[in-house]
């Protein structure tokens, strides 16, 4: 395995990487900087767009727009002209909750979570939402800190992390309707030194998740068995996404520890790429209008 640091992409809080298999580029968010970033790993080109607030979840649409979760609203950003419009509100959102982390399911619905804004003493006011052709529905409750949204290759399992509980849950998911069923505990990340943050799934069904803090990316098999751990030079990885021409490169975003009142270091905030893992990801579905 080879780990490469991309010096041209450094964020305060780098999150929500999404691989664009059409444009062969990675999109990601720098949350407090209110930036959407596009990185081309072949040319090295970096572009960015201003977001109308601190966006905490990202997806790409069939029309080539970017979906952004900001506070309790999903916005659409037209990448060609840089204009943003509100698309939908998250229903039943508590006043002390905010949206955080999401991905499209295999059918093109945008599924995302919300979390309590009191990070020191969170209450389970967060939930899980589904956005289907502009209609937003609350699907589940009892979430402290939402993270790690991703789907099994067949689309019948939703993986969803509650960071405050150090838990990765596996929910039964109906691909035909987008309904959520019972959940089971897939993994507890306490022993890895941090909470589960952003996650993705490879073509064989393993769940790859950033452990923040802890300086690791961990992979779990669908039955919860630990598969492997990647140690990172940065202590706070934010999220992961497979990309590249063959979807065999793992892109890893990281966070600047200064944003959490910790000492600065020379490794954090950068985008990293892990090559030579011997696994491949799956194409990221686009949101269907």
C-alpha positions in Angstrom: 0.0 0.0 0.0 1.3 3.5 -0.9 0.0 6.6 0.7 0.4 9.9 -1.1 -0.3 13.4 0.4 -1.9 15.9 -2.0 -0.2 19.1 -1.1 -2.6 21.3 -3.2 -5.7 20.2 -1.3 -5.6 21.2 2.4 -8.8 21.9 4.4 -9.7 23.0 7.9 -12.4 20.2 8.0 -12.2 18.1 4.9 -15.3 15.9 4.5 -17.8 14.2 2.2 -15.5 13.1 -0.7 -17.5 12.0 -3.8 -15.9 10.5 -7.0 -17.3 11.8 -10.3 -16.8 8.9 -12.7 -17.9 11.1 -15.6 -15.4 13.9 -15.1 -12.9 11.6 -13.4 -12.4 13.9 -10.5 -13.0 14.1 -6.8 -15.3 16.5 -5.1 -15.1 17.3 -1.4 -16.1 19.9 1.2 -14.1 22.2 3.4 -16.9 22.8 5.9 -15.9 25.9 7.9 -14.3 27.5 4.8 -17.7 27.1 3.0 -15.9 25.6 0.0 -16.8 22.9 -2.5 -13.5 21.6 -4.0 -12.9 19.6 -7.2 -9.6 17.8 -7.6 -8.4 16.2 -10.8 -5.8 13.5 -9.9 -4.4 13.3 -13.5 -3.8 17.0 -14.1 -3.6 18.1 -10.5 -6.1 20.9 -11.2 -8.0 22.2 -8.2 -11.2 24.3 -8.6 -13.5 25.5 -5.9 -17.0 27.0 -5.4 -18.4 29.0 -2.5 -21.2 27.3 -0.6 -24.1 29.4 1.0 -23.2 28.2 4.5 -21.2 25.4 6.1 -22.2 22.4 3.9 -21.9 19.0 5.7 -23.0 16.5 3.1 -22.5 16.2 -0.6 -23.8 14.3 -3.6 -23.8 14.9 -7.4 -27.0 14.9 -9.4 -28.0 13.5 -12.8 -28.1 17.1 -14.1 -24.5 17.7 -13.1 -25.3 19.8 -10.0 -24.0 19.4 -6.5 -26.4 18.6 -3.6 -25.4 20.3 -0.4 -26.8 19.8 3.1 -26.7 23.0 5.1 -28.3 23.3 8.5 -31.8 21.8 7.8 -32.0 22.5 4.1 -30.8 20.7 0.9 -29.5 23.0 -1.7 -28.6 22.5 -5.4 -25.4 24.2 -6.6 -25.2 24.8 -10.4 -21.5 24.1 -11.1 -21.6 25.8 -14.4 -22.7 29.2 -13.1 -22.0 28.9 -9.4 -25.6 29.7 -8.4 -27.4 27.9 -5.5 -31.1 27.3 -4.9 -32.9 25.6 -2.0 -34.4 22.2 -2.9 -35.9 20.7 0.2 -36.3 21.1 4.0 -35.7 18.2 6.4 -39.0 17.6 8.2 -39.2 17.1 11.9 -35.8 18.7 12.5 -35.2 19.7 16.1 -34.0 23.2 16.8 -30.8 21.8 18.4 -30.0 19.5 15.4 -28.2 20.0 12.1 -27.7 17.9 9.0 -24.5 15.9 8.7 -23.2 13.3 6.2 -25.0 11.5 3.4 -24.8 9.5 0.2 -27.1 8.4 -2.6 -28.5 5.0 -2.6 -28.3 2.6 -5.5 -31.5 4.0 -7.0 -30.5 7.6 -6.8 -32.2 8.8 -3.6 -30.1 11.1 -1.3 -30.0 9.6 2.2 -28.5 11.7 5.0 -28.5 12.2 8.7 -28.8 14.8 11.4 -27.1 15.2 14.7 -27.4 17.1 18.0 -25.5 20.4 17.9 -24.5 20.0 21.6 -21.4 18.0 20.9 -20.3 17.8 24.6 -23.6 16.4 25.8 -25.6 15.2 22.8 -29.2 14.1 23.0 -30.7 11.6 20.5 -32.6 14.3 18.5 -31.0 13.4 15.2 -32.4 11.1 12.6 -32.1 9.7 9.1 -33.7 11.3 6.0 -34.4 10.3 2.5 -34.7 12.7 -0.4 -36.5 11.2 -3.4 -37.2 13.4 -6.4 -37.4 16.5 -4.3 -39.6 15.0 -1.5 -37.9 14.6 1.8 -39.0 12.1 4.5 -37.7 11.3 8.0 -36.9 7.6 8.0 -35.5 6.9 11.5 -34.9 8.5 14.9 -32.5 8.0 17.9 -29.3 9.5 16.4 -26.8 11.4 18.5 -24.2 12.2 15.9 -24.8 11.1 12.3 -21.9 9.9 10.1 -20.8 7.1 7.8 -23.7 6.9 5.4 -23.2 4.2 2.7 -24.9 1.2 1.1 -24.1 -2.4 0.4 -23.4 -3.4 -3.2 -27.0 -4.8 -3.6 -28.5 -1.7 -2.0 -30.4 -3.8 0.7 -28.3 -2.6 3.7 -27.8 1.0 4.8 -24.7 1.5 6.9 -24.9 4.4 9.2 -22.6 5.5 12.0 -23.5 7.2 15.3 -20.2 8.8 16.2 -21.1 9.6 19.8 -21.9 6.0 20.4 -18.8 4.8 18.5 -21.2 2.5 16.6 -21.6 1.5 13.0 -25.1 0.2 12.4 -26.4 -1.9 9.6 -30.1 -1.1 8.8 -32.3 -3.3 6.6 -33.1 -1.1 3.6 -35.7 -1.6 0.9 -34.2 -0.5 -2.4 -37.6 -0.3 -4.1 -39.2 2.1 -1.6 -36.3 3.6 0.4 -37.8 2.4 3.7 -35.6 1.6 6.6 -36.1 -1.5 8.8 -34.5 -2.9 11.9 -30.9 -2.1 12.7 -28.0 -4.2 14.1 -24.6 -3.2 15.4 -22.0 -3.9 12.8 -19.0 -2.6 14.8 -17.9 -0.7 17.8 -14.8 1.5 17.0 -13.9 2.4 20.6 -10.8 0.1 20.6 -9.5 1.9 17.5 -9.2 5.1 19.4 -11.9 7.2 17.9 -15.4 7.5 16.5 -16.6 6.3 13.1 -16.7 9.3 10.7 -17.3 9.1 6.9 -17.5 5.7 5.2 -17.8 3.9 1.9 -18.3 0.4 0.6 -16.1 -1.6 -1.8 -17.3 -3.9 -4.5 -17.0 -7.0 -2.2 -19.1 -5.4 0.5 -16.5 -4.3 3.0 -17.2 -1.0 4.9 -14.3 1.4 5.0 -14.6 4.0 7.7 -12.4 6.9 8.9 -11.6 6.7 12.6 -11.6 10.2 14.0 -9.5 10.8 16.1 -7.3 7.8 16.0 -5.5 8.3 12.7 -6.8 5.2 11.0 -9.1 3.9 8.3 -10.6 0.6 9.2 -12.4 -1.9 7.0 -15.1 -4.3 8.2 -16.7 -7.3 6.5 -20.5 -7.3 6.2 -20.7 -9.6 9.3 -18.7 -7.0 11.3 -15.4 -8.9 11.3 -12.4 -6.5 11.2 -10.6 -6.9 7.8 -7.7 -4.4 7.9 -6.5 -1.1 9.3 -4.6 1.7 7.6 -2.5 3.9 9.8 -2.3 7.5 8.8 0.1 10.4 9.5 -2.9 12.6 10.3 -4.8 11.9 13.5 -8.2 13.1 12.4 -9.3 11.5 9.1 -12.8 12.8 8.0 -14.1 10.5 5.3 -13.2 8.1 2.5 -14.2 7.5 -1.1 -13.0 5.1 -3.8 -12.1 6.7 -7.1 -9.7 6.7 -10.0 -10.2 5.3 -13.5 -10.5 1.7 -12.1 -12.1 2.8 -8.7 -9.1 1.2 -7.0 -7.7 4.3 -5.2 -9.0 5.3 -1.8 -9.2 9.0 -1.2 -9.0 10.1 2.4 -9.9 13.6 3.7 -8.5 14.9 7.0 -9.2 17.6 9.5 -6.9 20.3 11.0 -6.6 19.6 14.8 -6.4 23.3 15.4 -10.2 23.4 14.7 -10.6 21.2 17.8 -8.4 23.2 20.1 -5.5 20.8 19.5 -1.9 21.5 18.5 -1.1 22.1 14.9 0.9 19.5 12.9 2.4 19.2 9.4 0.3 16.2 8.3 -3.3 17.2 8.9 -5.9 18.8 6.7 -4.5 17.4 3.5 -6.1 15.0 1.1 -4.4 11.6 1.0 -4.6 8.8 -1.6 -4.1 5.1 -0.7 -3.0 3.0 -3.7 -2.3 -0.7 -3.9 -5.0 -1.9 -1.6 -6.1 -4.7 -4.0 -9.8 -3.7 -3.8 -12.1 -1.7 -5.9 -15.1 0.6 -5.1 -18.4 1.0 -6.8 -19.5 3.9 -9.0 -21.2 6.6 -6.9 -24.9 6.8 -8.0 -26.2 10.3 -8.9 -29.2 11.9 -7.3 -32.2 11.5 -9.6 -34.4 14.5 -10.1 
